[in-house]
Amino acid sequence: MLLKFTKMHGLGNDFVVLDATSRALTLAPGQIRLIADRRFGIGCDQVLLVEPAKEVGNDFFYRIFNADGGEVEQCGNGARCFARFVADRGLTKKREIRVETRGGVLVPKLEDDGTITVNMGEPVFEPAGIPFLAEKRTLTYMLHFGDDVSQRNIEISALALGNPHAVQIVDNIDVAPVACEGPLIESNERFPQRVNAGYMQVLDRSHIRLRVFERGAGETLACGSGACAAVVAGISRGLLDASVDVETRGGHLRVSWGGEGESVMMNGAAVTVFEGEIQLPEDHN
């Protein structure tokens, strides 16, 4: 299978974007893993598939596959790249589009300065909707993980923004145990669909630093939905104002949230790196 692709990134969170608007495209998990492989394939954190909308009134359907081949509900940095892709390819003339995802409808808007603002929708706090195993909703939860040799209890905020997030506050993200602890949080039994593990350092009420271990992808240079989840968690806990600069290892995002019942707004850049073709084996499962 010869496949045309576009390589893009949002603050270093990188994607392979595939156009399936005129011809249906089905990829096996093994083919996704090969595309994402940085030695034997193209290399990316996620593969994004652009499809026709399924419901009247929407413009596109957006599918997201992590590097491990699994499909997920949401990706904020990917949503900005998605909007840039469909505009640059002439698939739409609109500056604001409605995009269906497994996690709900997103509304990205191309701004005059070249950045893209995405309406990420309302955060979900009820444990069943995240999903997260808890007797009732509370502001924070204690999460236990580890083995008989090493055990830890950490305080997290649990919420969903299309996909589940566990956000903890740390003193310094540079020394946070993201690589060793992130996988344990990601696969914690209280998150039946796994979870993105966020590590937030609060610098002041309008500025945070953030690292995220993403389920199925590992730590990425930036995570858009993770940035939104961190800001929502910080505002909910009374630590942040309504508009926050989120500093990731790949760059900066601006995230705003007016409180419960309001949508989260995220603004940042999206960049096209190159275009090309890749030959995929037909039977790579």
FENWOSUL-V428789 format. One line per field, one symbol per residue. ss: DSSP state (H for helix, E for strand, - for the rest). phi: phi as a letter, one per 20 degrees, with the letter a starting at -180 (. if undefined). burial: I if it has 24 or more other ideal C-beta (glycine too) atoms within 12 Angstrom, else O. A space follows every 50 residues. Layout:
ss = ???
phi = ???
burial = ???
//
This chain:
ss = -EEEEEEEEE--EEEEEEEE--------HHHHHHHH---------EEEEE EE-------EEEEEEE----EE---HHHHHHHHHHHHH-------E--EE E--EEEEEEE-----EEEEEEE-E--HHHH----------EEEEEE---- EEEEEEEEEE---EEEEEE---HHH--HHHHHHHHH---------EEEEE EEEE--EEEEEEEE---EEE---HHHHHHHHHHHHH------EEEEEE-- EEEEEEE-----EEEEEE--EEEEEEEEE------
phi = .ecebcecbclnfdcddcedfdbfcddfgfffffgffeddcenaebddde cffecfoddbdcdccffeneecebbffffffgffffffemfbdfeccdcf cfepedceceefenfcdcfenefddfgfefebebfbfcfcceddbocfec ccccecddbccncfcddcecfbffdfeffeegfffgdgffdgdmbeddcd deebfcbcdbcceefmcnfdfacffffffffgfffgemecefccededfe qdcdccbeogndfedccaebceeacaccedffdee
burial = OOIIIIIIIIIIIIIIIIIIIOOOIOIOOOIIIIIIOOOOIIIIIIIIII IIOOOOOOIIIIIIIIIIIIIIIIIIIIIIIIIIIIIIIOIIOOOOIIII IIIIIIIIIIOOOOIIIIIIIIIIIOOOOIOIOIOOOOOIIOIOIOOOOO OOOIOIIIIIIIIIIIIIIIOOIOOIIIOOIIIIIIOIOIIOIIIIIIII IIOOOOIIIIIIIIIIIIIIIIIIIIIIIIIIIIIIOOIIOOOIIIIIII IIIIIIIOOOOOIIIIIIIIIIOOOOOIOIOOOOO
//
